[in-house]
Amino acid sequence: MAACDPIRTQNSNIVAISARRFEESPYIERYGHPEMARGVYAGRFFPMFYGDDPAEKYWILRRKAALYDVPERPVEISGPGALGLLEKVFARKISTLEEGRGRYAIACTPQGGVFMDGLLFKLAENRFWYVQPDGALETWLIAHSEGFDVTISDPKSRVLQIQGPASLAVMKAASNGAIDEQMAYFHAGFFDLGGQELYVSRTGWTGEVGFEVYSQGEQTDHLQLWDHLMAAGEPLGLEFSGSGSMEIRRLEAGILDNITDMDISMTPFQAGLGQFVDIDKGKFVGREALLEADRRTLLYGLKCKAAMPLMNNLVLRNDQRVGRVRAGAWSPYLDTAIGYVRFDAPGDWAGQNLMLQCQTGDTHPCEIVSLPFYDPEKKIPRGLDKTLP
């Protein structure tokens, strides 16, 4: 392998910074470790690595269940004008979203670029949560809220993800049977978990069957919640994991990371997310630009046996740059290095054999594929494919 493990590469590239502006996790007491490396995302610390082996935790995720403390930040949009504002800001149709359901939704710039992507949940009539990745969503919503009777607020919710084939059994035990097989993909609701009311969705960022648990700010005893989930899950194989195993699996599943894999310079079409643009729903921010936009994608998968694709590595054809790597990792399941490449221009890239240029200048053969790398029908997270790898 021509480059080292990108997860460990990131961990060694660490600098000391002031932590005053960033939000500490309420769960830190349960996993703090001398070797822990943390990242900052959406203004929150999250554990990238704490001495664990990402490949080992990957197999726990694939065969049992993993618990992740993730930094995504829910934002609440409520009031009589909430639906109108959401229809204006997001490219997805929101009026058909039912209470107790979630929907993937993209916010675009007026130029049609991807400003933000995330999950929108309808908690009640005129009450929504949008679970945002990195970026200034609250400011964006406020900037577009003139004329709408709406309140935009921070519910101070922290998110835990329980992912993997045993996650349903874990949540069934943790909820005393209230969460069961009847809870479908992208369904959500309030449940009693160890005597505390939490919002739970059947979603995740791994391409596996999974759940996300949203705390209720100061109403939640976070350490009690952690202990309750671990007590319910440990007999079923649940283990805590840093984000390294999640990063590997989300790449395999073709899940994109805002700003890392796509940004305002890319339209949803260029990011391969055109199916999440409801262009005929009526006026929304970016619609006019998207009507005229090229519908072809620029983002593809890359496989390379000989070298690890790292961010900003070049992809060459006939010694000329045609694209740049956005993210990469070693896939234990596929037994090859994988990554995302953003091409400089649209084309029939899938199936082509190109060259990956590493940071050293060395080049290695790579294969370009469509995303995701497997399970395009999402049978695994839907619970339709229960085959363990």
VOVOBA-167772 format. One record per residue (C-alpha): x negated, y, z negated; residue in one letter. Coordinates in steps of 0.25 Angstrom, whole numbers, plus 5000, padded with zeros to 4 digits. Each point is the difference from the previous one (the first is absolute). Layout:
N
east	north	up	residu
X	Y	Z	A
...
***
This chain:
389
east	north	up	residu
5000	5000	5000	M
4994	5013	5005	A
5006	5009	4989	A
5003	4998	4985	C
5014	4998	4994	D
5007	5014	5002	P
5007	4998	4987	I
4987	5000	4993	R
4994	5010	5009	T
5010	5010	4995	Q
4998	4996	4986	N
4985	5003	5001	S
5003	5014	5006	N
5005	5006	4988	I
4998	5014	4994	V
5003	5007	4987	A
5011	5010	5001	I
5009	5008	4990	S
5013	4992	4997	A
5008	5012	4995	R
5008	5001	5013	R
5004	4985	5001	F
5010	4992	4993	E
4995	4988	4991	E
5008	4987	5001	S
5008	4997	4988	P
4996	4985	5002	Y
4985	5003	4999	I
4999	4994	4986	E
5003	4986	5005	R
4990	4999	5011	Y
4989	5010	4997	G
4986	4994	5003	H
4985	5005	5000	P
4999	4996	5015	E
5013	5007	5004	M
5000	5009	5012	A
5012	5008	5002	R
5005	5008	5012	G
5009	5012	5000	V
5013	5000	5008	Y
5012	5009	5000	A
4993	5007	4988	G
4999	4987	4992	R
4989	4991	4996	F
5002	4986	5004	F
4991	4987	4998	P
4992	4996	5012	M
4991	4991	4994	F
4997	4995	4985	Y
4990	4989	5002	G
5010	4991	5007	D
4997	4993	5013	D
5009	5005	5011	P
5000	4987	5008	A
5003	4992	4988	E
5012	5009	4996	K
5004	5000	5015	Y
5003	4985	4998	W
5008	5002	4987	I
5008	5010	5008	L
5003	4990	5011	R
5002	4988	4992	R
5005	5005	4986	K
5003	5015	4996	A
4992	5012	4998	A
5003	5013	4992	L
4995	5013	5005	Y
5001	5014	4993	D
5002	5009	5012	V
4999	5015	5001	P
5012	5002	5010	E
5008	5012	4994	R
5016	5000	5001	P
5006	5013	5002	V
5015	5003	4997	E
5009	5007	5010	I
5014	5003	4994	S
5012	5008	5001	G
5011	5003	5010	P
4990	5004	5011	G
4991	4988	4998	A
5004	4992	5012	L
5000	5012	5009	G
4986	5004	4996	L
4995	4985	5002	L
5007	4999	5014	E
4992	5013	5004	K
4986	4996	4995	V
5000	4985	5003	F
5000	4994	5014	A
5008	4988	4995	R
5016	5001	4999	K
5003	5001	4985	I
5015	5001	5000	S
5002	4985	5002	T
4991	4997	4988	L
5008	4993	4989	E
4999	5001	4985	E
4990	4990	4995	G
4993	4999	5013	R
4986	5005	5005	G
4996	5004	5014	R
4986	5003	5006	Y
5000	5015	5004	A
4990	5009	5007	I
4999	5015	4999	A
4994	5007	5012	C
4994	5014	5002	T
5007	5009	5011	P
4989	4995	5009	Q
5005	4985	4998	G
4988	4996	4992	G
5001	4990	4988	V
5001	5009	4988	F
5004	4989	4990	M
5006	4986	5000	D
5006	4993	4988	G
5012	4993	4994	L
5013	5007	4998	L
5010	4995	4990	F
5014	5004	4997	K
5002	4999	4985	L
5014	5006	4999	A
5009	5009	5008	E
4992	5013	5003	N
4987	4994	4993	R
4988	4994	5007	F
4986	4997	4997	W
4989	5000	5011	Y
4988	4993	4996	V
4989	5007	5007	Q
4985	4997	5002	P
4989	5010	5000	D
5005	5014	5005	G
5008	5012	4996	A
5014	4995	5001	L
5006	5009	4990	E
4995	5013	5006	T
5004	4995	5013	W
5014	4997	4995	L
5001	5014	4993	I
4995	5007	5013	A
5012	4994	5008	H
5011	5001	4989	S
5005	5014	5003	E
5015	4999	5001	G
5002	4987	4993	F
5006	4998	4986	D
4989	4991	4996	V
4990	4997	4988	T
4986	4994	5003	I
4994	4995	4988	S
4989	4990	4994	D
5006	4989	4992	P
4987	4997	4995	K
5001	4985	5004	S
4989	4991	5001	R
5000	4988	5009	V
4996	4985	4998	L
5000	4990	5011	Q
5002	4985	4998	I
4996	4993	5013	Q
4999	4986	5005	G
5008	4987	5001	P
5002	4999	4985	A
5005	5014	4999	S
5015	4997	5000	L
4998	4990	4989	A
4992	5010	4992	V
5011	5010	5002	M
5011	4990	4997	K
4994	4997	4987	A
4997	5015	4997	A
5014	5004	5002	S
5006	4988	4993	N
5006	4995	5013	G
5006	5013	5005	A
4990	5000	5012	I
5002	4988	5008	D
5000	4995	5015	E
5012	5009	5003	Q
4992	5012	4999	M
4996	5002	5015	A
4989	5007	5006	Y
5000	5016	4998	F
5011	4998	4990	H
4999	5008	4987	A
5006	5003	4986	G
4999	5002	4986	F
4997	4988	4991	F
4997	4997	4986	D
4986	4995	4998	L
4996	4997	4986	G
5011	5009	4994	G
4996	5012	5009	Q
5008	5005	5013	E
4991	5001	5012	L
5002	5002	5015	Y
4996	4988	5008	V
4999	4998	5015	S
4997	4988	5008	R
4989	5006	5008	T
4984	5001	5000	G
4988	5004	5007	W
4994	4986	5002	T
5008	4992	5011	G
5004	4990	4989	E
5013	4998	4992	V
4999	5011	4990	G
5007	5010	4990	F
4997	5014	4996	E
5003	5005	4986	V
5002	5014	4998	Y
4999	5006	4985	S
5010	5011	4995	Q
4990	5010	4996	G
4999	5002	4985	E
5012	4991	4998	Q
4991	4988	5003	T
4991	4994	4990	D
4989	4996	5011	H
4992	4991	4992	L
5012	4992	4995	Q
5004	4999	5014	L
4986	4995	5005	W
5000	4990	4988	D
5014	4995	5004	H
4997	4998	5014	L
4987	4993	4997	M
5006	4991	4990	A
5011	4996	5010	A
4990	4998	5011	G
4987	4994	4994	E
5007	4986	4999	P
5003	5001	5015	L
4986	5004	5004	G
5001	5015	5000	L
4987	5008	4999	E
4996	5014	5000	F
4992	5005	5012	S
4993	5012	5005	G
5004	5006	5013	S
4990	4992	5008	G
5008	4988	5003	S
5012	5009	5003	M
4992	5007	5010	E
4996	4987	5007	I
5014	4995	5001	R
5006	5013	5005	R
4991	5001	5011	L
5004	4986	5004	E
5014	5004	4999	A
4998	5012	5009	G
5005	5010	4989	I
4994	5014	5002	L
4994	5009	4990	D
5004	5015	5002	N
4988	5009	5003	I
4991	4988	5000	T
5006	4993	5012	D
5009	5011	5006	M
5001	5015	4998	D
5007	5012	5005	I
4991	4999	5013	S
5008	4987	5004	M
5015	4998	5003	T
5008	4989	4994	P
4999	4994	5015	F
4985	5001	5000	Q
5000	4993	4986	A
5008	4988	5006	G
5012	5005	4991	L
5010	5004	5011	G
5011	4991	4995	Q
5001	5008	4987	F
5003	5013	5008	V
5015	5002	5002	D
4999	5010	5011	I
5015	5000	5003	D
5004	5003	4986	K
5000	5015	5002	G
4991	5012	4997	K
4988	4997	4990	F
4986	5006	4999	V
4992	4995	5011	G
5011	4995	5009	R
4997	5010	5012	E
4986	4996	5000	A
5003	4985	4999	L
5010	5001	5012	L
4988	5004	5009	E
4990	4991	4993	A
4992	4988	5006	D
5007	4987	4995	R
4987	4992	5001	R
4992	4996	4988	T
4986	5003	4996	L
4998	4991	4988	L
4996	4986	5001	Y
4994	4988	4992	G
4986	4996	5002	L
4993	4987	4997	K
4985	4998	4999	C
4993	4987	4995	K
4986	5006	5000	A
5002	5014	4993	A
5009	5007	4990	M
5007	5012	5006	P
4999	5012	4991	L
5007	5013	5001	M
4995	5009	5011	N
4992	4988	5007	N
5001	5002	5015	L
5007	4991	5010	V
4993	4999	5014	L
5003	4996	5014	R
4989	5000	5009	N
4991	5007	4990	D
5011	5012	5000	Q
5008	5003	4987	R
5015	4997	5002	V
5004	4999	4986	G
4997	5002	4985	R
5002	4990	4988	V
5010	5005	4989	R
4999	4989	4990	A
4994	4986	4999	G
4998	4988	4991	A
4997	4985	5000	W
5012	4991	5002	S
4999	4987	4992	P
5012	4995	5007	Y
4996	5003	5014	L
4985	4997	4997	D
4995	5013	5007	T
4998	5014	4998	A
5012	5009	5004	I
5003	5014	5001	G
5009	5011	5006	Y
4994	5008	5012	V
5006	5013	5006	R
4998	5001	5014	F
4996	5013	5007	D
5011	4998	5011	A
5011	4991	5002	P
4998	4987	5008	G
5002	4985	5001	D
4990	4998	4988	W
5006	4987	4994	A
4992	4988	5005	G
4988	5008	5004	Q
4986	4996	4995	N
4992	5012	4997	L
4988	5003	4991	M
5000	5005	4986	L
4988	5010	4997	Q
4996	4999	4985	C
4994	5011	4992	Q
4986	4995	5003	T
5003	5001	5015	G
5001	4985	5002	D
5011	4996	5009	T
5008	4987	4999	H
5012	4994	5008	P
5014	5002	4995	C
5014	4997	5004	E
5011	5009	5001	I
5014	4996	4996	V
5014	5005	4997	S
5004	5003	4986	L
5003	4993	4991	P
4990	4989	5000	F
5010	4990	4997	Y
5015	4998	4995	D
5006	5011	5010	P
5014	4997	4996	E
4997	5002	4985	K
5004	4986	4996	K
4991	4999	4988	I
5005	5013	4993	P
5014	4997	5003	R
4998	4986	4994	G
5003	4992	5013	L
4986	4994	5001	D
4996	4994	4986	K
4988	4992	5006	T
4988	5002	4990	L
4987	5003	5007	P
***
